[in-house]
Amino acid sequence: MIRGTVLIAQEVCKGCELCIAACPQECLGLSEQLNIKGYRYVRLIRETCTGCINCALVCPDAAITVFREPKGAAKKTLVVQPAT
């Protein structure tokens, strides 16, 4: 499964909820806190993001950056060589 995550500029977000409606994985929601402008901002509420970028495409303020893990990233393991 492809995994992703989002970074939301909390002080830029107006809480319009367009990204929440656009998310097919339903992983976004409004925070209980207010940002400096007095808006409830969007936050990641579930770790089910696939990095589809729908949220970033509909955001009128470009407050969302989407990151996606490279394909097969979860299958790779890091091998640490002992110090000699």
PyMOL commands that set and color helices and strands:
alter all, ss='L'
color gray80, all
select helices_A, chain A and resi 18-22+54-58
alter helices_A, ss='H'
color red, helices_A
select strands_A, chain A and resi 4-8+28-34+40-44+64-68
alter strands_A, ss='S'
color yellow, strands_A
deselect
rebuild
show_as cartoon
